[in-house]
């Protein structure tokens, strides 16, 4: 089952996705994003070193590095 978060503000469920992106200089980075539907690229667990927070204004989940 894909990793998901329920928004405290709206009550909607958001699923975490990841995809590889190649930058202009040739470096590859992993992009993480949330979607309301589980699609291709949905991941099963939260990446190490990251935490999920929620925007106070919009209620959308945000993935941040744990510092």
LINCORDA-V831880 format. One line per field, one symbol per residue. ss: DSSP state (@ for helix, = for strand, . for the rest). psi: psi as a letter, one per 30 degrees, with the letter a starting at -180 (. if undefined). burial: I if it has 9 or more other ideal C-beta (glycine too) atoms within 8 Angstrom, else O. A space follows every 10 residues. Layout:
ss: ???
psi: ???
burial: ???
This chain:
ss: ...===.... ..======== ==.....=== =====..... .=.......= ====...... =====..
psi: kkklkkkfef glkkkklklk kklegfkklk kklklfkkak fklflkkkgl lklkkeefgk kkklkj.
burial: OIIIIOIOOO OOOIIIIIOO OOOOOOOOOI OIIIIOOOOO OIIOOOIOOI OIOIIOOOII IOIOOOO
